Amino acid sequence: MNEFELSLANALRDEAKEISMRTDQQQAANELRVRLDRADRTRRRRHFAYAAGAAAAAVLVLVAVVVTSRQASPTDGAGPAAPDESGAAPSFTATFLQPPLHATLPSWTEHADAQRNGASELFEESSCAGLYGASPCSDDADLKLRILTPFYFYPPGSLTTIEHPSYAEYVAAWDALESSGTATISDRSSATVGGRPATVMSLKVQEDAPGAIACPTATSSAVSQCAPLIAGRAVRVAIVDQGADAAPTVFYISLNGDAADRASRFAEFDTMLSTVGFD
């Protein structure tokens, strides 16, 4: 091998070493990049898992707060307050009546259904005691309590309503129930309710009287839209005088006529009357 060939061979060998070194470095770099990518993905997965766990914990805390607040919140608007573990009777306010009033209701209303219709609030243990013998009440779910202002009502046998009755007119219509054969009246007395004059009486209803208690409008259907007296029911009512220019306020309880607890339920009703205040 001459000098030129020797020099060329050395140059090619050096270049081959350099290429080999560059290739090894490139492979090493590629491998390092792969490892870094793998580590980065692992780190991101861990961060995502931590974030997901934190979010789930936050949701559980929020749900617990909402459930607790709902359980602690009293009933909104008119009606009995939320159940009181102390056993106290439920308080009631009615700002929709004129004048507004407050009272302590009989304890059974705490678990009754409450329905408002115009200027009337009804509490009932069950939806029963319809006209013409429909849906009779069972012995353990027969109580109904109404608190209302009677702007309209149908006297028994009338096809038209009396509008905006005075206290005297409304009391006279109830007194006339006995002479018409609609009900028998007992324990009628004058009283004071919330500092106002009142008439209180008990009745045993003999015949259905659609619309005899109150109606929401002057043209309401006596049969389908008004509060009736129902044959076979025992009733106690208090009619409170609100003055010459205002309709009376009425408190009314009814239950099965043969109910064994009628006397005690009427006594509860009278106790409620002693707690009434007008605002």
C-alpha positions as CSV (number, residue, x, y, z in Angstrom):
1,M,0.0,0.0,0.0
2,N,1.5,3.3,-1.0
3,E,1.4,6.4,1.0
4,F,-1.7,7.8,-0.7
5,E,-3.7,4.6,-0.1
6,L,-2.6,4.5,3.5
7,S,-3.7,8.1,4.1
8,L,-7.1,7.4,2.5
9,A,-7.7,4.2,4.6
10,N,-6.9,6.2,7.8
11,A,-9.3,9.0,6.8
12,L,-12.1,6.5,6.0
13,R,-11.6,4.7,9.3
14,D,-11.7,8.0,11.3
15,E,-14.9,9.0,9.5
16,A,-16.4,5.6,10.2
17,K,-15.7,6.1,14.0
18,E,-17.2,9.6,13.9
19,I,-20.3,8.3,12.2
20,S,-20.6,5.5,14.7
21,M,-20.3,7.9,17.6
22,R,-22.9,10.2,16.1
23,T,-25.3,7.2,15.6
24,D,-24.8,6.0,19.2
25,Q,-25.5,9.6,20.5
26,Q,-28.6,9.8,18.4
27,Q,-29.9,6.5,19.7
28,A,-29.1,7.5,23.2
29,A,-30.9,10.8,22.7
30,N,-33.9,9.0,21.2
31,E,-34.0,6.6,24.2
32,L,-33.7,9.5,26.6
33,R,-36.5,11.3,24.9
34,V,-38.7,8.2,25.1
35,R,-38.0,7.8,28.8
36,L,-38.7,11.5,29.5
37,D,-42.0,11.2,27.6
38,R,-43.0,8.1,29.6
39,A,-42.1,9.8,32.9
40,D,-44.1,12.9,31.9
41,R,-47.2,10.8,31.0
42,T,-46.9,9.0,34.4
43,R,-46.7,12.4,36.1
44,R,-49.7,13.8,34.3
45,R,-51.8,10.6,35.1
46,R,-51.0,11.0,38.7
47,H,-52.0,14.7,38.7
48,F,-55.2,13.9,36.9
49,A,-56.0,11.2,39.5
50,Y,-55.3,13.6,42.3
51,A,-57.5,16.3,40.6
52,A,-60.3,13.8,40.0
53,G,-60.2,12.6,43.6
54,A,-60.4,16.2,44.8
55,A,-63.4,17.0,42.5
56,A,-65.2,13.9,43.7
57,A,-64.6,14.9,47.3
58,A,-65.9,18.4,46.6
59,V,-69.1,17.0,45.0
60,L,-69.8,14.8,48.1
61,V,-69.3,17.8,50.4
62,L,-71.7,19.8,48.3
63,V,-74.4,17.1,48.3
64,A,-74.1,16.7,52.0
65,V,-74.5,20.5,52.5
66,V,-77.6,20.6,50.2
67,V,-79.2,17.6,51.9
68,T,-78.6,19.0,55.4
69,S,-80.0,22.4,54.4
70,R,-83.1,20.9,53.0
71,Q,-83.7,18.9,56.1
72,A,-83.2,21.9,58.3
73,S,-85.4,24.3,56.2
74,P,-88.9,24.9,57.6
75,T,-92.0,24.9,55.4
76,D,-92.1,28.0,53.2
77,G,-95.3,30.2,53.1
78,A,-98.5,29.5,55.0
79,G,-98.8,26.2,56.7
80,P,-97.5,24.2,59.6
81,A,-93.8,24.4,60.3
82,A,-91.4,21.5,59.9
83,P,-91.8,18.6,62.4
84,D,-90.6,19.7,65.9
85,E,-88.8,16.9,67.8
86,S,-89.9,18.6,71.0
87,G,-93.5,17.6,70.3
88,A,-94.8,21.1,70.2
89,A,-98.0,21.8,68.2
90,P,-97.3,23.4,64.8
91,S,-97.5,27.2,64.3
92,F,-99.5,28.7,61.5
93,T,-99.5,32.1,59.8
94,A,-101.8,33.2,57.1
95,T,-100.8,36.4,55.4
96,F,-103.2,35.7,52.5
97,L,-106.2,36.4,54.7
98,Q,-107.5,39.8,55.6
99,P,-106.7,40.5,58.3
100,P,-103.7,38.2,58.5
101,L,-103.6,35.8,61.4
102,H,-101.5,33.4,63.4
103,A,-102.4,30.4,65.5
104,T,-101.2,27.2,67.0
105,L,-102.9,24.3,65.2
106,P,-103.9,20.9,66.5
107,S,-101.0,18.5,66.6
108,W,-102.5,16.2,63.9
109,T,-102.1,18.9,61.2
110,E,-98.3,18.5,61.4
111,H,-98.7,15.4,59.3
112,A,-101.7,16.4,57.2
113,D,-101.8,17.5,53.6
114,A,-102.2,21.3,53.2
115,Q,-103.9,22.9,50.3
116,R,-104.6,26.6,49.6
117,N,-107.4,27.7,47.3
118,G,-107.9,31.4,47.1
119,A,-108.7,32.7,50.6
120,S,-108.9,29.3,52.1
121,E,-106.4,26.8,53.6
122,L,-107.4,23.2,54.0
123,F,-105.6,20.6,56.2
124,E,-106.8,17.0,55.8
125,E,-105.5,13.6,56.8
126,S,-106.8,12.1,53.5
127,S,-108.7,13.2,50.4
128,C,-112.1,11.7,51.3
129,A,-115.7,12.6,52.3
130,G,-117.1,13.7,48.9
131,L,-120.6,14.7,48.0
132,Y,-123.4,12.1,47.6
133,G,-121.5,9.5,49.7
134,A,-118.3,9.4,47.5
135,S,-115.0,8.4,49.1
136,P,-116.0,7.9,52.8
137,C,-113.2,8.5,55.3
138,S,-111.6,5.7,57.3
139,D,-111.8,6.0,61.1
140,D,-108.1,6.8,61.4
141,A,-107.9,9.4,58.6
142,D,-111.1,11.5,58.8
143,L,-110.0,14.9,60.1
144,K,-110.2,18.1,58.1
145,L,-109.5,21.7,59.2
146,R,-110.3,24.8,57.1
147,I,-109.3,28.4,57.9
148,L,-110.8,30.9,55.4
149,T,-112.5,34.1,54.5
150,P,-115.9,33.3,52.8
151,F,-116.2,35.9,50.1
152,Y,-118.9,33.8,48.3
153,F,-121.1,30.9,49.4
154,Y,-124.3,29.1,48.4
155,P,-127.1,28.9,51.0
156,P,-128.7,25.5,51.0
157,G,-131.1,25.1,48.1
158,S,-129.9,28.3,46.4
159,L,-128.7,28.4,42.8
160,T,-126.8,31.7,43.3
161,T,-124.1,32.8,45.7
162,I,-124.2,35.4,48.4
163,E,-121.4,37.8,47.7
164,H,-119.2,39.4,50.4
165,P,-121.4,38.4,53.3
166,S,-121.3,40.3,56.5
167,Y,-120.7,38.6,59.8
168,A,-124.4,38.7,60.6
169,E,-125.4,37.3,57.2
170,Y,-123.0,34.4,57.4
171,V,-124.0,33.5,61.0
172,A,-127.7,33.7,60.0
173,A,-127.0,31.3,57.1
174,W,-125.4,28.7,59.5
175,D,-128.3,29.1,61.9
176,A,-130.7,28.4,59.1
177,L,-129.2,25.0,58.4
178,E,-131.3,23.5,61.2
179,S,-134.6,24.8,60.0
180,S,-133.8,23.7,56.5
181,G,-133.1,20.1,57.7
182,T,-129.5,20.3,56.5
183,A,-128.0,19.9,60.0
184,T,-128.7,19.8,63.7
185,I,-127.0,22.4,65.9
186,S,-125.7,22.1,69.4
187,D,-123.3,23.9,71.8
188,R,-123.9,27.3,70.1
189,S,-122.3,30.1,72.0
190,S,-120.9,33.6,71.7
191,A,-117.1,33.8,72.2
192,T,-114.1,36.0,71.7
193,V,-111.4,34.8,69.2
194,G,-108.3,36.9,68.8
195,G,-109.9,39.7,70.6
196,R,-112.9,39.8,68.1
197,P,-116.5,38.8,68.7
198,A,-117.3,35.3,67.4
199,T,-120.0,32.6,67.2
200,V,-119.1,29.0,67.8
201,M,-121.3,26.0,67.2
202,S,-121.3,22.2,66.7
203,L,-123.3,20.5,64.0
204,K,-124.3,17.0,62.8
205,V,-124.8,17.3,59.0
206,Q,-127.9,15.5,57.8
207,E,-127.9,16.4,54.1
208,D,-125.2,17.4,51.6
209,A,-125.0,21.2,51.1
210,P,-122.7,22.0,48.1
211,G,-121.0,25.4,48.4
212,A,-122.4,26.0,51.9
213,I,-119.0,26.9,53.4
214,A,-117.3,29.0,50.7
215,C,-116.5,29.4,47.0
216,P,-113.5,31.1,45.3
217,T,-115.7,33.2,42.9
218,A,-119.3,34.3,42.5
219,T,-119.8,31.9,39.6
220,S,-117.9,28.8,40.9
221,S,-119.7,25.5,40.6
222,A,-121.2,24.6,43.9
223,V,-120.6,20.9,43.3
224,S,-117.1,20.8,41.9
225,Q,-115.4,24.1,43.0
226,C,-116.7,25.0,46.4
227,A,-116.3,23.8,50.0
228,P,-119.4,21.8,50.9
229,L,-121.1,20.4,54.0
230,I,-121.1,16.6,53.8
231,A,-123.9,14.4,55.1
232,G,-122.8,12.2,58.0
233,R,-120.0,14.5,59.2
234,A,-119.6,16.1,62.6
235,V,-118.6,19.8,62.4
236,R,-117.5,22.5,64.8
237,V,-117.2,26.0,63.4
238,A,-116.1,29.4,64.7
239,I,-117.2,32.6,62.8
240,V,-115.2,35.7,63.7
241,D,-116.6,39.2,63.2
242,Q,-114.1,41.4,61.4
243,G,-116.3,44.5,61.3
244,A,-119.2,45.9,59.2
245,D,-117.1,46.4,56.1
246,A,-115.3,43.0,56.0
247,A,-116.2,39.4,55.5
248,P,-115.8,37.2,58.7
249,T,-113.0,34.8,59.3
250,V,-114.0,31.2,59.7
251,F,-112.4,28.2,61.4
252,Y,-114.0,24.9,60.7
253,I,-113.2,21.3,61.6
254,S,-115.0,18.1,60.5
255,L,-114.7,14.4,61.1
256,N,-116.8,11.3,60.8
257,G,-120.1,11.8,62.6
258,D,-119.7,8.5,64.6
259,A,-116.0,9.1,65.5
260,A,-115.2,8.0,69.0
261,D,-112.8,10.9,69.5
262,R,-115.2,13.7,68.4
263,A,-115.3,15.3,71.9
264,S,-111.5,15.4,72.2
265,R,-111.1,16.7,68.6
266,F,-113.6,19.5,69.3
267,A,-111.7,20.4,72.5
268,E,-108.4,20.6,70.5
269,F,-110.2,22.9,68.1
270,D,-111.4,25.2,71.0
271,T,-107.8,25.2,72.3
272,M,-106.6,26.4,68.9
273,L,-109.1,29.2,69.0
274,S,-107.6,30.5,72.2
275,T,-104.2,30.9,70.4
276,V,-105.5,32.9,67.5
277,G,-104.1,36.4,67.0
278,F,-104.9,38.9,64.2
279,D,-102.1,41.0,62.8
